[in-house]
Amino acid sequence: MVRTPYDDDRFPAGLPVVAQMGRTASGQAWLARLPGLVRDLEERWELRLGAPFHGGSCSWVAPAEQVDGTPAVLKVTWPHREADGEGPALDAWGGNGAVRLLRRSREHGALLIERCTPGTELGRAPLPPAERLTLAAGLLRELWGTSVPPDGRLERLDAVCAEWADLLEERMRRLRPGYDAGLVALGADLLRGLPATAAREVVVHGDFNPGNVLAAQRRPWLVIDAKPMVGDPAYDPWPLLAQIDDPFEHPAPRPVLRERYALVAEALGEDPSRLLAWSVARGVESALWSADHDDVEGGAEELAEVRVLAELAGL
């Protein structure tokens, strides 16, 4: 019987990153290299590694212990565009609101970062929704308060959103999923127009959902897993507002949405209408992504919610 790199307990076939990356040729090539990358990092950085965390679709992540006994997390990521900025952003944030960056190897696509203990996700914390939203907003303010790196190491939000606008229009033409064409066109217009009207630019987290805010020891809560860019801060809150105690599961979502967008906007010093407009833009983009990944029904459900957000924003 021929052994594969995944026979090791560290790389079981059922690990999400193994299953996901095994679907493409580039992913398979990276998986073939992954055990060697991990072994090299383990030796080079003198780490003691535990069993990998069961999560993540494009990164292998495991608890680690440094030679001095300090706990950490080793993250080795499949090379792709969104991953390039995580190290520079963590370096810029310097532990203010986010986990600290301990080591980085661009050659290996690897980060050694501060470990969050107990690591409870904010989305699962036994706290009222308003308290969780306020806590998360405080972390966002910290991230946004950091100086933007001057050397162009992070992508620009305006350029990325312009690409997304072109892509969602192409998907709409190609897939013809029966979605509201006017709402999709609005989303594309917002993706192109909102970045240009920002009053300021910051390092945005890029994926600020409640699963990326973890209970820690150094601070009560810290942020992980950034997909950072430089641009309008109002881009960031949508996943948080959509996923903390899902407003659309309430019998009357509109008043819940109004209250929560007002709460988060005040905590962040932002305009609630602008947060709503970004939610429309990102929701439309997400819906067309779902359609392009064989989840037309899921995209239709997303667009139904986006339509409510657009009405609340007066768009």
QUISULDA-V591947 format. One record per backbone hydrogen bond with DSSP energy under -1.0 kcal/mol. NH is the residue of the N-H (numbers start at 1). CO is the residue of the C=O. If there is no record, write none. Layout:
NH&CO, NH&CO
//
This chain:
7&4, 11&8, 15&12, 19&15, 20&16, 21&17, 22&18, 23&20, 24&21, 28&24, 29&25, 30&26, 31&27, 32&28, 33&29, 34&30, 37&33, 38&34, 39&35, 40&36, 41&37, 42&38, 43&39, 44&40, 45&41, 47&42, 48&65, 50&63, 53&61, 55&53, 60&76, 62&74, 64&72, 65&48, 66&70, 69&66, 72&64, 73&113, 74&62, 75&111, 76&60, 77&109, 78&58, 83&80, 84&81, 86&83, 89&85, 90&86, 91&87, 92&88, 93&89, 94&90, 96&93, 97&95, 99&223, 102&112, 103&112, 105&110, 110&105, 111&75, 112&103, 113&73, 114&100, 119&215, 122&210, 122&213, 124&121, 127&125, 132&128, 133&129, 134&130, 135&131, 136&132, 137&133, 138&134, 139&135, 140&136, 141&137, 142&138, 143&139, 144&140, 145&141, 146&143, 157&230, 160&156, 161&157, 162&158, 163&159, 164&160, 165&161, 166&162, 167&163, 168&164, 169&165, 170&166, 171&167, 172&168, 173&169, 174&170, 175&171, 176&172, 184&180, 185&181, 186&182, 187&183, 188&184, 189&185, 190&186, 191&187, 192&188, 193&189, 194&190, 197&194, 198&195, 202&231, 204&229, 209&207, 212&209, 213&210, 214&222, 215&120, 216&220, 222&214, 223&97, 224&212, 227&205, 229&204, 230&155, 231&202, 235&232, 236&233, 241&237, 242&238, 243&239, 244&240, 249&246, 250&247, 257&253, 258&254, 259&255, 260&256, 261&257, 262&258, 263&259, 264&260, 265&261, 266&262, 267&263, 268&264, 269&265, 270&265, 275&271, 276&272, 277&273, 278&274, 279&275, 280&276, 281&277, 282&278, 283&279, 284&280, 285&281, 286&282, 287&283, 288&284, 289&285, 290&286, 291&287, 292&288, 294&291, 295&290, 299&295, 300&296, 301&297, 302&298, 303&299, 304&300, 305&301, 306&302, 307&303, 309&305, 310&306, 311&307, 312&308, 313&309, 315&310
//
